[in-house]
Amino acid sequence: MFNKVVAKKVIDEALKTGADFAEVFYENTYSGNITMLSNRIDSISTSETYGVGIRILKGVEEIYGYTNEVNEDSLLKLAKDLAGAFSYEPLNIKYELKEEIASGVLDIKEPSKDAPMDKKIALIKGIYDDVKNYSDKIIQAVVSLQEKTQEVIIANSCGRYVKDLRNPQRLAITAIARSGAKNQSNSETVGGNFGLDGYKNKDLKQIAKNVAKAATIMVDADEMVGGVYPVIIHNGFGGVLFHEACGHPLEASSVAPGLSVFSGKKGEKIASSIVTAVDDGSVYNEWGSLNVDDEGTKTKKNILIKDGILNAYMTDFRNIRRMDNETLSGNSRRESYKYSPTSRMTNTYIANGKSTFEEIIKNTKYGLFAKSLGGGSVNPTTGEFNFAVNEGYMVVDGKIDKPVRGATLIGNGANALLNIDMVANNQTFGHGMCGASSGSICANVGEPTIRIQNMTVGGAGGNK
């Protein structure tokens, strides 16, 4: 059984060969997935994983190992084997583990592992019916509930011994429309780090309608004509562009080794003066929120960019050792005990501006309204990106005009930040999964509606 006494013994063993920091991460996780399609429950799967990861540091040198044999003898053996990577004089570090129950951000009344299956199925069925019955053009609907209940204990040689309970879950909703020989799909996710009752605060019926509506409109849309346009990127998941092209380069894992376009630029202007960007892991019950990060540091609101000026980075314990005058920001994260933690985003977004959505549309003579973004790719070293537009419309003379399909946004994150010339006041979140060196984690992206001047847009359409 893993407890404070065992944790202390393991940390002490890990420090015997001269390391200056040791950490133990224990988890017990329930995972579930329920999918409905073709008017029936297509699959139900559940699993339970548990294990312990041990991390040892000497300066920025790191050794990491993990096991699912969670007993004292196995953990002590793993700690001893890992410590064998160092051969320094012991530092005789003195510490006492102070037990703490993490709280303050997440309020989980009914963890997913305890929620009745019939309650989950009823939730999925209602959304499925709303999508499938929206239009005769909808030939298929798919709704899935992805859920996890994660119990963790984080102990380290700084004296931390923190217990935490997380319950990230989200609904993934997909509609497929057909018109003649053409098919078009559209998807949306909605969730949070909460119990099943958290969905009562979401307008699921409207979300289902929006997913189906977009698919039926886009299936008959003309192909986008490529060119350089003002591009209006809508709120919510539109923030994925900032997340990928600008968020990752603001993580200490890229900044500390000098691999980011923003390394060494704190205090410099890197964005339009109307742009303020935030990472906040302390938003109540949100998808990317945590009481504490995976090193046990309390999450908080970090203003990354303030009025266009680079203000802060997202940090972790190891990487601040490579950086001057940096403190922990509550951004150290990992997928599971099988991964060593590093700096990652939580709920990352561009903050509200002073314009309205209607003003941005009205003040655009001719451009693209990217209402919904899909997948894309980015080079974190250069910031170059491309993103598919799932739902797009041309804006003509200040009004939303015809729908267009197949648009791709192409550019550079640093340039895009500087070319934002309007920011609305309608910020919302979109729920995604983010993959990097410490695994796949829950991360919210977000923004209000923004306009970027002179952006390259790819498309297969003919001449205007």
N, C-alpha and C positions, 0 to 999 in steps of 0.2 A: 504493500500500500504506500502511495506517495503522500508524504506529509512534510511538515517543516523540519522535523528531526532528520529525515532522509535527505532533504534538500541541502541542509547544512553540511552533512557528511560528504555529499557529492561535490559541492562547491569547494570544500577544504581539500579534497583529493585532487581536484582540477588545478588548484593553486600551488601544489607541492613542487613544481619544477620551474617556478619563477614567473608565472603569468601574473599580470596585474589586474585581471578581471575575469570572472567566471559567472556563467548564467545557466539556469536550468529552466526549460519551458515544457510544462506538462499540459496535455490536452486530452479531453474525452469528447468526441464529436459524433452526433447523430446527423445523418444527411438523408433527405428524401426528395423524390421527384415523382409527380403525378402528371400524366399527359392525356388530354382528351382530343380526339379527332374522329371524323366520320360518325359523329353523334354517339360515341361510346368512349369509355375509359380505355385507352390503348395500352398504357403501361403504368405500373406502380413499382417503384424501387426504393428500398431503404438500405442503409448501411451504417455501421458504427465503427469508428476508428479511434484508437488511443495510442499514445506513445509519449516519449520524452526526447527533446533535443538538448544537447549540451554544447555551449559555445565558450571558448577560451580565447582571451586576447592578451597579447604582449605588445603594447603600443598599437600599431595598426595591423600587426600580424594576427591572423585568425585561424583557428582550427575548429571545425564543427563536425558533430556526429549525432546520430539519433538511433533510437531503438524502440520497439514496441514491447520489450520485456521490462515491464515496469515493476521491478522488485529491487530491493536495496543492493543485492550482490551484483546484479547485471549492470545497474547504473554506476556503481563504484568501479567496476571493471572497465566500462566505457570511458569514464572520466580519467582513469589511470592511463588507458591506451592513448587517449587524445592528448593528455598532458605530456606524454612521451615525445611529442613533436617539439617541445621546448627543453632546453638544458641550461637553465639559468639558476642562480641562487634564489631560494625561496624569499619572498618579500615579507613573510609573516604578517599578512594583512589581517587586521582585527575588525570584526563587524558582528552585529547581531541582526537576525532576521526579524523584522517588525511586520506582523500580519495585518493585512488590510483587505476589506471587501470593496472592490471598485464599484462606484455608483455615480449618479448625478447626470448622466447623459441618456442612458438606456433604461426604459421602464418596460420590462417584459413580464406581463402577468401570467401568460400561458405559453410556455416554450413549445416549439413545434413538435418535439418528441412526445408531448403530453396531449396535444390537441386531437380530438376525435376525427377519424378518417372520414366519416359521413359529412362532417362540417366542412372539411376541405373539398370534398367532391361536389357538394352543393354550391360552393363558391365558384368553382371552375365551370360547372354546368351553366350557371346563370350568365357568365361572360360568354361562353361558347354560343349560347342561344342568341344573345344580342348581336354577335358578329355574323353568325350564319344567316340570321333572318333579316339582315339589313337590306339586302338587295338580291334579285335573281342572278345578278352577275357574280355573286360570291359563290364559288364552287367548292371551297374548302375553308375551314376554320381550324386552327390549332391553338389550344390553350394549355399551358403547363404551369405547375406550381413547383418552384425550386426552393427548398428550405434547408436550414441547418440550425442545430442547437449546439453551440460550442462552449464547453466549460474549460477554462484555462487557469493554470497557476504559474506565475512568473516569479522566480527567485534569483537573486544575484548577490555578488560580493560587496555591493554598495549597501546591503541591508534590506533590500526590497523583497517582500513576499506578498504578492498581490493575487487575489482570486477574482475572477471575472466571469460573467455569463453573457454570451452574445447570441443573437437569434436572427441573422440576416435571412430574409426570404423575399422572393419576388415572383410576380406573375408575368409570363411571357405570352403575348397575344399576337397571333398572325392571321391575316386574311389573304386569301388568294382569289383574285377576280379574273374572269375570262370574258373577252369580247371578240367574237369571230375566232381567229387562230391565235390571238394574242393573250398571254397570261401576264398578270402583274401581282406581285405580293407586297404586303406592307406589314410592318411589325411595330410593336411598342412593348415596353416593360414598365411595371409599376411595383414598388415594394418599399422595404425599409428594414431597419434593425429593430423589429418589434414582434409581438405575438400576432396570431391570426386576426384578432379584433382590430388591429391597426388599419386594416383595409376599410373599416367603417368610415375613416376620414378621407377616403379616396372616392372620387366619382367614377366608379368602375363602368357604369353604364355609358357614360359620355366617352370615356376612353375607348371602350369597345366600338362605339359608333364612329369615332374619329379614325380608328384603324381601318374599319371596313370602308368608310367613305373615301379615304385616300386611295385605297386599292382600286375602287370603282372609277375614280376620276383619272388616275394615272394610266390605266390600261388603254385608254383611248387618246392619250396625250401625244403630241408631236415630239419628234426627237429634238433635243437641245442643239442650237447652232453655236458652235464654239466661237470664242472671242474673248475680249477683255471688257468687263462690265463692272459697274458698282454691284456688289452682292450683299443682299440683306439675309442674314442668318438668323433664324428664329430662336426663340428661347428654349430652355430645357436641354435636350440632347444635342442641340447645336453647339453646346459647350465642349463637345468632344474634340472640336478643332483646337481649342485652347488647351485642353487636357493633353493631347498628343503632341502638338507642335511647340507648346510653350511650358506646360506643366512638367513634363518629364525633364526638360533641361534645367528646371529649378529645383530638382531633387539633389540632395548632397551626394548621392551615389554617382551622379554625373558631374556635379560642380567640383567636388573635392579633388578628383584626379585631373581636373582641367579638361574634361571631355565635353563640356557644355558651352554653347555659344554665349551663355550668361556668366561663365566663371569670371570672378574678379570684377564684376560690374555693379556691385551693390552701391547704391547712391547715384547711379547714372540713369539717364532717361532711356527707357527701352520700349516705351509704348506711347500712344497718344495720351495727351494730358487729361482726356476725359475717361481714361481707363483705370479702374481700381480692381485688382484681382485678389482673391482670398482662397485659402484652404482652411477649412474649419471642421475638425473631427468631433466637435462638441455640439453639433446641431441635434436637437432632441429627436431620438428614434429614427434618424435618417439612415439610408442604405449604406453610406460610407462612414457612419459614426461609430465611435467606441468610447467606453468610459476611460480606458487606458489603452495605449498602443501596445505592441507586442514585446516591448521592453519594460512595460509597467509604468510608463510616463503618462500623466494625465493629458488628454487631448485638449486642444484650445483653438481659438480663432487666430490664424496667422495671416497678416496682410502682406501678401507677396509683392504686389505692385500697388503703389499709392500715387494717384494722379500722374500716372505714367512713369514714375521713378521706381526702380528696383529696390525694394525695401527689405526683403527677407528670403531665405531659402527654407526648404523643408529638410529637416535634419534627423540623424540617428546617432547613437552613442559612438560607434566606431568612426564614422566619417567626420564628426566634429573634431576628432583628434588630428585630422589633417588640415583643419581650417582655423583661421584666426578669429577670435572673438565671437564664436558661435555657441549658442545654447540649444538644448533639446526642445524640439517643437511639437513632440507628440505624434510624429509621422513614421515611426519605425514599425514596419508591418511584415507579415509572412502569411503564406497560405496555410501552413500547418507546421507541426513539430519537425517535419522533414526538411524544413528550409531555415537557413539563417536569416534573421531580419535585416532589412535595410530601409532607407528613406523611401517612402511611397506616399501617394496622394490619398486623401480621405473624401471630403466633399469639396471639390475645387470649382470655383466659379468666378465669372466676371460680375462685379457688383452692379446694382441698379444705377442708371444714369438719370438725366433730367428730361429726356425726350419721351414721347409716347410712341407706341407701335404705329398708330395712325399717322403721326407726324413724319415718321421715317418713310412710310409708304408714299405719303403725299408729296414729300420732297425729293422723290426719285423720278427723274424724267424717263429713264429707260434702263432696266437692269434685271437681275435675277433675284427672286425671293426663294431662298432655300428653306422651305418650311420644315423639312426633316432630313437629317443627315444619316448616312449608313456607315459602312466600313471604309477603311482607308489605311494608309501607311505613312510613316514619318521617319526621317533620319534624325535621331536625337542630337547628333553632333553638329549638323548643319541647319536643322530645323525645317528642311524641305519636306513638303507633305502633298498628298492628294487624297481627297475624300469624295465618295459617291453621294449624290443627292437623291434620296429616296422619293421625296415629294417636292417638286419645284414648279414655280409659276413665273412668267415674265411680268414685270411691272412696266406699264406704259402710261406716260403722262400722269403719274401719281396715283394710279389705280392698279390693283391686282388683275391681270389679264389672263391669257390662256395658260393651261398647264403644259409643262415640258418634262420629258423623261430623258434619262441617260446623261444628265449633267454631272461633271466631275470638277471639283474645286482643286486648283493647282497653285501652289505658292510656297512661301517661306514664312515660318512662324514669326520671326523677328520683324519682317517687313509687314506682315498682316497686322501685328499689334500697333505699329506706327501709323497704319493707314485706316484705323477705325475712326470714322468721323461723326457717327451718331450712336448713342447708347440709350435704349429705352428703359422703362421703369417696371418691367414685367418679368423679373428673374424667376425662373423655376429650375427644377432639377431633372436630369435623366439618369437612369440607373444602368450601370454597365459593369463589366468585369475587366480588370486590368491585369495583363500578364507582364512579368519582368523577372529579374533574377531571383526574387524571393517568392515566386509562384504567382498564382492567380488570386486576386483579392477583389472584394466589393469596393467599387469606387463610384461616387456620384460625380457627374459632370453637370455644369449649369451655366446659365447666363440669361440676361434679358435679350431681347432682339437687338442686334447690332448691325451696322452697315460698314462694309469695308470698301474703300475706293479702289477702282482699277485692278480687279482681280481676274486672273486668267481662269477661264471656264472651258473645259473640254466638252465636246459633244459631236454626235455623228450626223446632225441635221444638215440640210442644204442651206443655200444662201437665203438671207432674210428677204 
